[in-house]
Amino acid sequence: KKRMERDAEEKLRKGVWAMTQVYQWYIESIAKQGDVTGQYNLGVLYKDGIGVQKNEKIAFEWFKKAAEQGYAPAQHNLGVLLYKGEGVQKDARQASEWFKKAAEQGYAPSRLNLGVVYNEGRGVEIDDKQAFEWTKKAADQGDALAHFNLGKYYSEGRGVQRDL
């Protein structure tokens, strides 16, 4: 019985690997044709090392192609890589610009991040009102961390009338 289980696990592993390779080939082929979701997904594969060698520099390039076409999730991920300096020179100012582009399209994770950068003054001037406004927009979309940060803003009276 153990041998059968090992054989089954090995076949499953090989099957998953083969499917990953097919998926990666498909994503890469449509990405190279300019498909925005293909470019974004190929960036994710390289960022996380799924089916390919992890490479944040290549991920950055694919996210940038999709971001320049206005795709909010790619704009967000581009901002994250710039903010953290992963695969590219750290640049909080550029990160903030990409977060803002995605946030203006209603992308909640970027709205939260934009609130954080305005709160901390990373890449932008500290602006309590902007920090509050962007964080509230993310919270209104159900982001749990945004709700937590919003509570802090109300309790400290930062960007909003203090309300305990």
Secondary structure as UniProt FT lines:
FT   HELIX           2..32
FT   TURN            33..34
FT   HELIX           36..48
FT   HELIX           56..68
FT   TURN            69..70
FT   HELIX           72..84
FT   HELIX           92..104
FT   TURN            105..106
FT   HELIX           108..120
FT   HELIX           128..140
FT   TURN            141..142
FT   HELIX           144..156
//
